[in-house]
Amino acid sequence: MQPSFPASQGAIEGPYGAESQRWTASCPGCRSEYSPIEARIVAEKEGGYFLFHECNGCRSSIVSTLVEENGGISSLGLVTDLTYYDAARFRSGTAITADHILDVYVSLKDLVRPKMHVSQD
């Protein structure tokens, strides 16, 4: 069942009714509360949502996941410097592999580690 986000009171309609499933969120930066109706859906897949919200209080950007399963809803979010358009662009990008991470590690290791020079005296 796809949850709906009514504008009033941040209630999520579910199998047990809006009153039993209230969802509110607060900004990790300034603790301002916001309703799910204020979040923008970046992506949707198999009962899960990738959401973007910009705090009205401190203007922080927050990306989060919202997953509905077995009649319950869970959410996890984090503060980011991404815009909505950045989040949408990265969402459709290529996945990072272990080889990508190793390539970055090797490149950074060579930059950070000073080169040893042996004098020929």
C-alpha positions in Angstrom: 0.0 0.0 0.0 1.4 3.4 -0.9 1.3 5.9 1.9 -0.3 9.3 1.2 0.8 12.5 2.9 -2.2 14.7 3.8 -1.4 18.3 4.4 -3.1 18.4 7.8 -1.1 17.4 10.8 1.5 15.3 9.0 -0.6 12.1 9.3 0.1 9.1 7.1 -2.9 7.1 6.0 -2.3 3.4 6.6 -4.2 0.2 7.4 -5.0 1.4 10.9 -6.0 4.9 10.0 -4.3 8.3 10.2 -4.7 8.7 13.9 -2.6 5.6 14.7 0.3 6.5 12.4 1.5 10.0 12.9 4.9 10.9 11.4 6.7 14.1 12.2 10.3 15.0 11.6 12.6 17.6 12.9 15.7 19.2 11.5 18.9 17.9 13.1 20.4 21.4 12.9 17.7 23.6 14.5 15.1 21.1 15.6 12.3 22.8 13.6 9.5 20.3 13.0 8.1 19.7 9.6 5.4 17.6 8.0 6.0 14.9 5.3 3.9 17.1 2.9 6.9 19.5 2.8 9.3 16.8 1.6 9.9 16.2 -2.1 10.0 12.6 -3.4 13.3 12.1 -5.3 12.7 8.4 -6.0 10.2 5.7 -5.2 10.8 1.9 -5.3 8.9 -1.1 -3.9 7.3 0.7 -0.9 10.4 2.8 -0.2 10.9 6.5 -0.8 14.0 8.7 -1.2 13.0 12.2 0.0 14.5 15.7 0.0 13.6 18.5 2.4 15.0 21.9 3.0 14.5 23.2 6.5 12.4 26.4 6.7 14.2 27.3 10.0 18.0 27.1 9.1 17.8 26.2 5.4 19.7 22.9 5.9 19.1 20.2 3.2 18.0 16.8 4.5 17.8 13.6 2.4 16.0 10.7 3.9 14.6 7.3 3.2 11.1 6.3 4.2 10.2 2.6 4.1 6.8 1.1 4.7 6.6 -2.6 5.5 4.5 -4.9 7.6 2.2 -2.0 8.6 5.0 0.1 10.0 7.0 3.0 8.7 10.7 3.7 9.4 12.8 6.6 8.3 16.5 7.6 8.3 17.8 11.0 7.3 21.0 13.0 7.1 22.0 16.6 6.6 23.7 17.3 3.3 24.8 20.1 1.1 23.0 18.6 -1.9 20.2 20.4 -3.6 17.1 18.5 -4.8 18.5 18.5 -8.3 21.8 17.1 -7.1 20.0 14.3 -5.2 18.0 13.4 -8.3 21.2 13.4 -10.5 23.2 11.2 -8.1 20.3 8.9 -7.7 20.4 7.9 -11.3 24.2 7.7 -11.4 26.5 4.7 -11.5 27.0 2.8 -8.3 30.4 3.1 -6.6 32.4 -0.2 -6.6 35.2 -1.4 -4.5 37.6 -0.7 -7.4 36.5 2.9 -7.4 37.3 3.2 -3.7 40.7 1.5 -4.1 41.6 3.8 -7.0 40.8 6.9 -4.8 42.8 5.4 -1.9 45.9 4.8 -4.1 45.7 8.3 -5.6 45.4 9.9 -2.2 48.1 7.8 -0.6 50.5 8.9 -3.3 49.6 12.6 -2.7 49.8 12.5 1.1 52.9 10.3 1.6 56.0 12.4 1.1 58.5 11.1 -1.4 61.8 9.9 0.0 64.8 11.5 -1.7 68.2 9.9 -1.1 71.1 12.2 -1.7 74.0 10.9 -3.8 76.8 12.5 -1.6 
